[in-house]
């Protein structure tokens, strides 16, 4: 007779949100940066029809169908939202939604915005979803954080993941990608 595997033990959502709140409070009290990160779906680059509305005198000529062969390329937006200063940065990549691109975007945010906003900070809190390019199970994501942020920039990085299915709880969803 085959034995069934026990399901993986997960932290209940209420406990996880309490932990997230405690981490945000501790980092904010210490004056350390807190960022929320997310990536959006790949978009074709080109003169394609968009569901939005534009008010103008003359209609804009666009392609009705968005065939990948007619595209100039693909763009992958990766957003970083700083909670304390209410500032967003969006990096556009053209290759794919890769783990290296996600960490490189965070490192660029630190070099361009974070270092000036938090000159004394030696710690960084990253709020992310449980899946996608910054998922909790990707070893490459953790290795890239270690190599590019901790080792190169001298930051101690803490990553808190929102529970599965709680995408809209991530602050970046309401500020940068609403």
Residue pairs with C-beta under 8 A, 6 or more apart in sequence:
10 163
11 19
11 163
13 163
13 166
16 162
16 163
17 163
17 169
19 160
20 127
20 160
20 162
23 125
23 158
23 160
24 34
24 83
24 125
24 127
27 33
27 34
27 123
27 125
27 158
28 34
28 83
28 84
30 123
31 118
31 120
31 121
32 118
32 121
32 122
32 123
32 124
32 125
33 82
33 84
33 114
33 117
33 118
33 121
33 124
33 125
34 82
34 83
34 84
34 125
34 127
35 80
35 81
35 82
35 83
35 106
35 109
35 114
35 124
35 125
35 126
35 127
36 80
36 81
36 83
36 126
36 127
36 128
36 170
36 171
36 172
36 175
37 78
37 79
37 80
37 81
37 102
37 105
37 106
37 126
37 127
37 128
37 134
37 172
38 78
38 79
38 128
38 129
38 132
38 170
38 172
38 173
38 176
38 177
39 76
39 77
39 78
39 79
39 97
39 102
39 132
39 133
39 134
40 76
40 77
40 78
40 79
40 177
42 74
42 75
42 76
42 96
42 97
43 74
43 75
43 76
43 77
44 66
44 68
44 71
44 73
44 74
44 75
45 71
45 72
45 73
45 74
45 75
46 63
46 66
46 70
46 71
46 72
47 61
47 62
47 63
48 62
48 63
48 66
48 71
49 62
49 63
49 64
49 66
50 62
54 60
63 70
73 94
74 94
74 96
75 92
75 93
75 94
76 92
76 93
76 94
76 95
76 96
76 97
76 101
77 90
77 91
77 92
78 90
78 91
78 92
78 93
78 97
78 101
78 102
78 105
78 133
79 88
79 89
79 90
79 91
79 172
79 176
79 177
80 88
80 89
80 90
80 91
80 105
80 106
80 109
80 172
81 87
81 88
81 89
81 171
81 172
81 175
81 176
82 88
82 109
82 113
82 114
82 117
83 127
83 171
84 117
85 117
86 175
87 113
88 172
88 175
88 176
89 105
89 108
89 109
89 112
89 113
90 176
91 101
91 104
91 105
91 108
91 109
93 101
93 105
95 101
97 132
97 133
98 133
99 133
99 134
99 138
99 140
99 141
99 144
100 140
100 144
101 133
102 133
102 134
102 141
102 144
103 141
103 144
103 145
103 148
103 149
104 148
106 126
106 145
106 148
106 149
107 148
107 149
107 152
107 153
110 124
110 149
110 153
110 155
111 153
114 121
114 124
121 155
122 154
122 155
122 156
123 155
123 156
123 157
123 158
124 149
124 155
124 156
124 157
124 158
125 158
125 159
125 160
126 134
126 157
126 158
126 159
126 160
127 160
127 162
127 170
127 171
127 172
128 134
128 159
128 160
128 161
128 162
128 170
129 135
129 161
129 162
129 166
129 167
129 170
130 136
130 161
130 162
130 163
130 164
131 164
133 141
134 141
134 159
135 141
135 161
136 159
136 161
145 157
145 159
146 157
149 155
149 157
150 156
150 157
162 169
162 170
167 173
168 174
